[in-house]
């Protein structure tokens, strides 16, 4: 990303910020596609010797133009809802590169993911694992899963953002996973 001043005006990647603000109003988000693409490419190159899938978190930014361009670069997508899966499919994203995470997967979301042929569901609890298994059996499909393990480790974070303790809703307790 290049930030510069020309004749007193601020530019991001040769785009005049004042002109963007005049056209779209403020506040406004301005994204640098060059920066996004460069960072993705650098990460892909760093992992090139590994069998890896780089997934962009759709909840971080579900802008269709960005999702479309990331899909063209070969990115996978991390989603937390059926609506996010719809967005990925709408821009031409490959469902076989989609990872479905999150604790709030509805039966409809699970069915949509199974029918679309996503890469896998990140399972947050044993009840969710059984729900996915039931839905896959009903649809006569295989539903690949990965299991998020809660290691019951206190990372010393604020209680509102804690995710690794037994009292948190994220992940299957370690003793149940093994």
C-alpha positions in Angstrom: 0.0 0.0 0.0 1.3 3.4 -0.9 0.2 6.4 1.0 1.3 9.8 -0.5 0.5 13.4 -0.8 0.2 15.1 -4.2 -0.6 18.8 -4.5 -1.8 18.8 -0.9 -4.2 15.8 -1.3 -3.9 12.4 0.4 -3.6 9.4 -1.9 -3.8 5.7 -1.2 -2.5 3.5 -4.0 -2.9 6.5 -6.4 -6.5 7.0 -5.4 -7.4 10.5 -4.1 -9.0 10.2 -0.7 -10.8 13.5 -1.1 -12.5 12.3 -4.4 -13.6 9.1 -2.7 -15.1 11.1 0.2 -16.8 13.5 -2.2 -18.3 10.6 -4.2 -19.4 8.3 -1.3 -19.5 10.6 1.7 -17.9 10.1 5.1 -17.1 8.1 7.0 -15.9 5.8 4.3 -13.7 2.7 4.2 -10.9 2.6 1.7 -9.2 -0.7 1.1 -5.9 -1.3 -0.6 -6.3 -4.3 -2.9 -2.6 -4.2 -3.5 -1.9 -4.6 0.2 -4.4 -7.4 0.6 -3.1 -9.3 -2.4 0.5 -8.8 -1.4 -0.1 -10.1 2.1 -2.0 -13.1 0.9 0.6 -13.9 -1.7 3.4 -13.6 0.8 1.6 -16.0 3.2 0.9 -18.5 0.4 4.6 -18.3 -0.7 5.8 -18.8 2.9 3.6 -22.0 3.2 4.3 -23.2 -0.3 6.1 -26.4 0.9 3.2 -27.4 3.1 -0.2 -28.8 2.2 -2.1 -25.8 3.5 -5.3 -24.0 3.0 -5.3 -20.2 3.8 -8.8 -19.2 4.8 -9.9 -15.6 5.0 -12.3 -14.9 7.8 -15.5 -13.6 6.2 -16.7 -12.2 9.5 -13.7 -9.9 9.4 -14.9 -8.2 6.2 -17.7 -9.6 4.0 -17.2 -7.0 1.2 -18.2 -8.9 -1.9 -15.5 -7.2 -4.1 -12.8 -8.3 -1.7 -14.2 -11.8 -1.3 -14.4 -12.1 -5.1 -10.8 -11.1 -5.6 -9.6 -13.4 -2.8 -11.5 -16.3 -4.4 -9.7 -15.6 -7.7 -6.4 -15.7 -5.8 -7.3 -19.2 -4.6 -8.1 -18.3 -1.0 -10.3 -20.5 1.2 -12.9 -19.0 3.5 -13.7 -19.3 7.2 -17.4 -18.7 7.8 -19.7 -18.7 10.8 -23.1 -18.6 9.1 -25.2 -19.7 6.2 -25.3 -16.1 5.1 -21.6 -16.0 4.9 -21.6 -19.2 2.8 -24.1 -17.5 0.5 -21.7 -14.6 0.0 -18.7 -16.8 -0.7 -20.7 -18.8 -3.3 -22.1 -15.6 -4.8 -18.6 -14.3 -5.7 -17.5 -17.7 -7.1 -15.7 -19.0 -4.1 -15.0 -22.8 -4.1 -17.1 -24.5 -1.4 -14.5 -27.2 -1.2 -12.2 -24.5 0.4 -14.8 -23.3 3.0 -14.3 -24.1 6.7 -17.5 -23.6 8.8 -16.6 -22.4 12.3 -18.6 -20.9 15.2 -20.9 -22.1 18.0 -24.2 -21.0 16.5 -24.7 -23.3 13.5 -28.4 -23.9 12.9 -29.7 -27.1 11.3 -30.3 -25.1 8.2 -26.7 -23.8 8.2 -25.4 -27.4 8.6 -27.6 -28.7 5.8 -26.5 -25.8 3.5 -22.8 -26.6 4.3 -23.2 -30.3 3.7 -25.2 -29.8 0.4 -22.6 -27.2 -0.8 -19.8 -29.6 -0.2 -17.7 -27.5 2.2 -14.2 -28.5 3.2 -15.2 -29.2 6.9 -17.1 -28.1 9.9 -15.1 -26.9 12.9 -16.9 -28.7 15.7 -17.3 -26.8 19.0 -19.1 -29.4 21.1 -20.1 -33.1 21.3 -23.7 -32.2 20.8 -22.8 -30.3 17.6 -20.8 -33.3 16.4 -23.9 -35.5 16.8 -26.1 -32.9 15.2 -23.8 -32.8 12.1 -23.6 -36.6 12.0 -27.4 -36.8 12.1 -27.9 -34.2 9.3 -25.3 -35.9 7.1 -26.9 -39.3 7.6 -30.3 -37.8 6.7 -28.9 -36.2 3.6 -26.9 -39.4 2.7 -23.6 -37.3 2.6 -20.3 -37.3 4.3 -19.7 -34.2 6.5 -15.9 -33.7 7.1 -15.2 -32.3 10.6 -12.3 -31.0 12.6 -12.7 -30.8 16.4 -11.8 -27.7 18.4 -10.3 -28.9 21.6 -10.6 -26.8 24.7 -7.3 -27.5 26.6 -8.5 -25.8 29.9 -5.5 -23.4 29.8 -5.8 -19.9 31.3 -4.0 -17.5 28.9 -4.4 -14.7 31.4 -6.8 -12.7 29.2 -9.8 -10.6 30.3 -12.7 -12.9 31.3 -14.9 -11.5 28.5 -12.5 -12.8 25.8 -11.3 -16.0 27.4 -11.7 -19.1 25.2 -9.6 -21.9 26.6 -11.1 -22.7 30.0 -13.6 -25.4 30.8 -16.3 -22.8 31.6 -16.0 -21.3 28.1 -18.4 -22.3 25.4 -15.7 -22.9 22.8 -14.4 -26.4 22.1 -14.7 -30.0 23.3 -13.0 -30.7 26.6 -9.6 -32.3 26.1 -10.5 -35.5 28.0 -13.6 -36.0 25.8 -11.7 -35.5 22.6 -9.2 -38.2 23.3 
